[in-house]
Amino acid sequence: MAISVVMPALEMAQETGKLLAWRKKEGERVTKGEPLLEVETDKAVVEVEAPSDGILAGVTAGVGDVIPVGQTIAWLVADGEKPPAQSATTGAPAARGTSAGAQLVSSGAAASSEKQAAVTTQISPKARRLAKELGVDVGRVRGTGPDGTISSEDVQAFADGKGGAAPAIAAEAGEALSQVARLMAERTTQSWTSVPHFFLVSEVDASGLLGTQKRLSAEGEKSGAAKTTVTDVLISVIAKTLAKHPKMNSSWTGSGTRVNPDVNISVAMAVKDGVVGAVIHKAATLEVSEISAQRKELTERARAGKLRPADISGGTFTLSNLGMYKVDAFTAIIAPPQAAILAVGSISDRVVATDGKPGVRPMMTMTLSSDHRVVDGARAAEFLSELASAIRELEKTK
């Protein structure tokens, strides 16, 4: 029986995906689980595996097409079998030559009283969602994209009173942005201009954090397990603290909040020309050694450009650790629809008061960025305070 190959949903609120490459040619045999195509989403470029064994047939999408989630783009058939005829339920044809998440869709927009009849507007799905959230009449926004397509930047600029003529994100002449760099630029711009951020800072004694990392690394070295890093221990402590503060593990839906049932920690990882968020699923239920093994695998796949859909989907909270770059402290931008991101700086010796006397301790600065639509300052402060306490308590379990 023929198995359909569809444009997968790789992240929450995703409406389209851009086909970057087919790993197999039509007519070639495919084995379940091997790389079949590459898709670009709002977060990253992802390698999608074949859902079954078979021969690739009935390919309807080409490189560069922007395709609605769930639309059939090919079939895997048995020897001598023909792919099913294209049905009306398959979806509209893919839009060619547009950027990820920017499939052209038509909508009748009512004109203002000064205007004549209704007009047809080309607008990306992301821009449509933002316009609804901000109460912007898309019929009055001037698009700066291809063929006048309205982008989320155009909508935000109009809402800010700039007439809807927002400059597109682009590289300087002669410098083409990579896929990952462009996606990161678009996503962080959208978050910074549409999410009401607020920030809390806490400095914590990291003695227990370092002690736990060294102890677990030594144990892992004896058993041949993956080396434990400070990030691994942090993921574990953050996940267990989030389990006690479900509001911080919630998401913004566009009209309200949703409490996520699992704690899935997205770890910001540096790759060539950008950063991706690789997800440790159900982190609150894992031992640090399990987190270490998963984080190592994710890091290797991210750097090789071979992240899978499950590797970047479902994140409920993000950790960004720049301590290895000797950064003392920094502020991070939230990755929607998550409610918060924790930025962690380097651990360095500082003179602090210990039992009323000055002493040198390894200190670490944490900066929590939160979405004020989801969580208020008091709840965020409670979470950060308990997280700091949990990190200090690690010293007692050495």
N, C-alpha and C positions, 0 to 999 in steps of 0.2 A: 504494500500500500504506500502511495506517495506521501511523503512527510513535507509539510510546508516550512519554508525558511522565512521568518518574519523579522521586521525591524523590531528589536527587543527594547523593552523599557529598562534602561540601565540606572535610572535615578528617579527620585520622587519628583513629581510635577513635570516630567519630561513629556513632550508632545511629539517631537520629531527627532530624527537622527540623520547625520550626513554620512553617506557611504564613501569611505576613503579608498578602499581597495578590496578586490576579491582575491583570496589566497588560492582559489582553484578556478580553473576555466570550465565553461559549460561543456559537459560531456565527460569530465574527469571523475574518477571514483573518489569518494570521500569516506573517511572513517570517523565514526562518532567520537567527539572529543578533540579532534584536531582543528587547528585554526582554519576558519572558513572565510571570514571577512573582517575588515577593520571599520569601526564606526566612531564618529566624532560626536560627542555630546557637549552639554554646557560645562562639564567638568574635565574631561580628558579624552584622549584617543584610546579606544578599548578594542581588544582582540576578542572576537566572538567565535565560539566553538561550534562545530557541526552538531545538530541535535540528534543525528542518527547516521547510520551507514547508508550509502546509496550513491547514485550518480547524479551530479549536479545538472539540473535541466530547468527549462522554463524561466530563465533569468529575465526579469523585467526591469531591474534597476542597474544603472551604470554609475561609474565613479563620478562623484560630485553631486549626485542626486540627494535631495533632502526629502526624507520619507516619513510619513506619519507612523507613530508607534503602532504595532500590530498589523501593519500592511504586509501581505505576502510579496516577497521579492524574488523567490525562486522555489524550486522543489528538489527533494532528494527522492529519486525513483529507483526501482529495481531494474535489472537487465531486461530490455525489451519493453519496459513500461513507459507510457507517455505521461507527461504532466497534465493535471486537470486543466480544463479551460478556465481562463480568467473569469472570475465571477464579479457580479456587481458589488458584492460585499467586501471585496478586497480593499477598496479605498480609492481615493482620487489619485491620479498620476503624480509621481514625485515631481517636485519643483527642481529644475536644473540650474546650476550656477549660483545658488544662493548660499549664504553662510549657515552654520549649524544653528538650529532653532529658529531659522528665519524663513520658513516656507511661506510663500505668498498665499494669503487667504483673503477672500473678498467679503466685505461686509457693507451693508447699506447703512450709511451714517446720516442721520437727520441733519440738515443744514440749519444754521441759525436763522433768526427772523430776517436778517439782512440778506441772506443768501437765497438762491432759487431752490431747485428740487434737491432730493437726496443724491449723494455722490457715492462712488465706489472707492473704497480705501484699501490699499495694500499695507498689511501690518503683520509683524511677526507675532507668534504666540506669546512670547515673553512680554512684548510691548502691550499686547491686548490685556494680559493679566495686570500689568502695572497701571494701565490706564483705568481699569475698573477699580483698582485699589485706591488710586489718587482722585477718582471722580473726574477724569479728563475726557472731554468729548473728542474722540479720535478724528472726527470730521474737520476739526479746526487745527490739527497738527500737521505741519509740513514735514514730510519724510526726507531724510538725507541719504537713504540707502539706494541700492540699485533700482532703477525705474520708479523712484520716489517712495520706496518701501519705508514705512515708519518703524524705527527701532525703539528699544526701551530708553536709549539715551535721548531720542527726540521727545518722547513722552515726558521724561523727567525734566528736560529743559523747558518744555512748554509749561509744566506745573510750576517751575521756578520763575516763570515770567520772562523767559528769554525767547519767546516766539516760536518755540519748537525747532529751532535750527541748531541742534546740538552737533558739535563736530564729531565725526566718526573717529573711533580709536584706530590709529594707523601708525605704522613705523615711519621714520624719517625716510626721505627719498633714498632709494638704493638699499634699504634695509628691510627685507620682508620678515615679518614676524612668523615664528614657527606656529604650528597648530596649538601646542600647549601654551605658549606665551600669549597668543591672541585670546584663547579661551580664558586664561587667568585674568587678562586685562579686562575683558568684557564682564566676567563674573564679579570681580572685586569692585568694579565701577558701579555695577547694578546694586550690589549689596551696600556700598558706602553711601549711595545716593537715595536709597529707598528704605533701609533698615535704621530705625532710631537706636543707635549704639549708646551705651554708657559704660564706664570703665571703673573697675575697682582694683587696687594694688595691695599686695601683701608680701612682706618679707619674712622668710621662714628659715630656721636653722635646719640645714640639710645633712646633719651628721648621720642621722639614722638612714637617710636615703642612700648616702654613700656607703655606709656600713652594710646595708642590705644588698646593694649591688655587688660589692666585693665578695661577700659571703656566698651569694648565689652563683656568681661567676666561677668561684673556686670549686663549688659543688658540681657545676655544669662541666667544668674542665675535666674532672675525674670521670664523669659518665659519658663524655663526648657530646653533650648537649650544646645548643647554641649559646654563645656568650651573652650574658645578661647585661643590659645597658641601663643607665639611669632612666632613660625614656621608658623602658619596659616596666620598671618598678613604679614610675609615675602613672602609667596607664592603669596598672592594677589598683593603685590607691584612688585615683580619680574615679574609676568605674565603680568601686565599692561605695565611695561617697555619693556619687550620682544616684545610686540605687536608693539612698536615703532621702534624696531631694529630687523627686520625679519632675517637679516643675522645671528644673534646670535641664532635664533630659527630654523636654517637649519640643514641638515644632510649630511654626507659624503656618497656617493653612491658607491664608489670604483673607479669611473672615473670622478666624478664631484660633485657638490653640488645640493641639492634639498631644496627649501624653503617650510617649512611645513605650511599648511593653518591654523592650530589651535595651540594654545599654551597649551601644555600638560606638566604639571610640575611633574616630577618623584621625589618622596621624599624618600631619603635613610632611611630605617627603620631597626633597630637592631632586629634580631630574634635569636633563639638559634643557635649558631655556625656560625653566618654569618650576612649578610646584604642583604636586597632585596629592589628594587626600585618600590614602589607603585605609581600609576599615578593618578593625579587629572586632568581629561580631561577638555579642554576648560576653563582653570582656569581664563583667562582674562575676561571672561563673568560672573563670579560668584561673589556673595557677600562673605565677609569674613565668615559670619555665615554658608553659604553653604559649603565653603571650610573646615571649622571646622568639620561639620557633616561628610563629606566624609573622611577626614583624620582620624577621630576617627574610622569609620567603617573599613577602610583599615588597620589601626594599629591592631585592634582586629582580623581581618581575618589573617593578616600576622603572628601574634604571635601564632594563633591557627593552622597554617599550612593549611589554607583553602582559599588561594588566588585564584581568578578566572582568566581566560585568559584576560579579559578586564582590570583587576586590574594592570597588569604589562606590557601591550602592548601600543604602541603609544607614549611613552615619547619623548619629544623634547628638554628638558633641565632638569638638575638634581640639586636639593638643598640638601646639606648634612650639617645638623646643629648639632654640637657637644657641643654647649654652655651649655647644661644641665649637661655635664660631666666636666665642669670647665676647658675646653681647651681654651687657649687664641687665638690660631690660628693654622691652619693646611692646608696642600695642598691635594687636592683630585684628583683621577684619573678619566678621562672622561669615560663615558659609551657609546661606539660606538653603533649606528652611530651618536649619538648626537654630537654637536659641542662644548659643554661646560658644566661645572659643577661649582657650587658656593659653596665654603666651608665657613661656618660661625662659629666663635668662641663664647666664652661666653661674656656676657655684664658685664663689671666691671667698677667701678669708677676709673677715672684717672684724673690727673691734666693736663688741656689743656688751651690754650689761648682762652679766650672769650672776644670779644670786646677789645682786646689788653691787657687784664688782666688775670692772672692765676685764674682758677676756676676748680672745680671738676664736671665732667660730666660722665654719663654712656656711655662708649665707646665700640664699637664692631668692630672686624676686619673681613673683607671679603676678601677671596682669590679666584680669578676667574681663572680656568684652561680652556684653549681654544685650539682647534684643528687648527693649522696654515694652514692646507689645506683648511679650510672652511672660516676662518676669520683672518684678519691681526691685528696687535697690535693696530693700531689707532681706528679701529671699536670696538674692544673689550674694549678699554679705554673709548670710548664715552659711551658705554653701562654701564660700571661700574660707571662712573661719574654720569650719569643720575639716576642710581639706588640709589646711595648715596644721591643725591639731593632729590629724592622722599621720602626716609626714613626720611631725615631731615624735609621735608615739613609736615610730619605727625604731628609734634608738633604744627603746626598752626591750625590743624583741631580738636584738642582735645575738 
